Amino acid sequence: MSKCIGTVIWGEHRQTYRGYIAMLVVIKPYRGRGLATELVTRSIKVMMESGCEEVSACPFQVLFALLRT
């Protein structure tokens, strides 16, 4: 059985070729092992391979405001 110990939520603005990391979580017992770094690294790689020229972090509040408009 596998267990989810972390996740990253990301997205792309395809018209501007920009990607963003919206949220990142690793549960406490697994922190400090480089898992968050790996999640971010893999996410950036996928975004760049799909055509993003720039990737940034996006605070959840900003993302929520963007989704509401």
Beta strands, then each sheet from edge to edge (+ up, - down):
strand 1: 6-13
strand 2: 18-26
strand 3: 54-57
sheet 1: 1+ 2- 3-
end
